[in-house]
Amino acid sequence: MVKLAYEAKDRIRDELGFAVNIGVSTKFLLSKMAGDFSKPDKIHTLFQEEIERKVWPLSVSDLFSVGGLQ
């Protein structure tokens, strides 16, 4: 799964000329959150066993679909 994400990211950069972030997980919401971790042109994972280490230190405003109005 992660290898495919790297291949897609590199192909988009090489063929279309722009950077993308890709979040990888087994759940849609977690993959959306992972894709927003840091930018640009990165691959991030957020699997169930990584939540405590990667999500708990974040502020509420950094969580997907949570925080202030935009």
N, C-alpha and C positions, 0 to 999 in steps of 0.2 A: 504494500500500500504506500509506504513512504517512498520507495524507489520510484514508483509511478508518478508520485507528486513531483519529485525532482526532475524527472524526464519531461513532464508537462510544463513545469516552470521554465526550464531551459529552452524548450522548443518554442514557447510563447515569446521569450526574450529574443531568441535567434531569428525566428520567422516574422514576428510582428513588431519587434523593436521596443517593447515596453516591459516593465517589471510587474510581477504579480506576487502576492502573498497567497500561500495555500495552507489551510489548516487541515490536519488529518486527525480523524478520530472515528470511533464506531457510532457516535451519535451526532446528529446534525448540529445541535446547539453547541456542543463541545468543539466541533470543527470550526464553527463561526467564531467562537471565542479565540481559538488557537490562531486563526488567520489574522486576528487583530493584535497579537502580542507585540510584535515589533516589525517595523517596515524599513525599507522596501526590499523586495526580491528575496523573501525568506520562506522557508518551510518550517512549520511548527506542528508538534503533535500535542494532543491533550487527550490521553486515554484515562480511563477511570482511575487507575493506580497513580496517575500523575496529578490529580486534582489537588490534593493536600499541598503538594510542593509548589505547584505552579499557579493555583488560583487563590488559595487562602491568603497569601501575602498581598494581593491586589486590593486597591481601594474599591469601594462600591461603585464609584463612577467609571471604573475600568471594566466592569462586568457588562457583557452583552445584554442590551435591552433593559439596563438598570441605570439609575442615576438621573441627573438633571435633564430638563427639556433642551432640545437642540434646535 
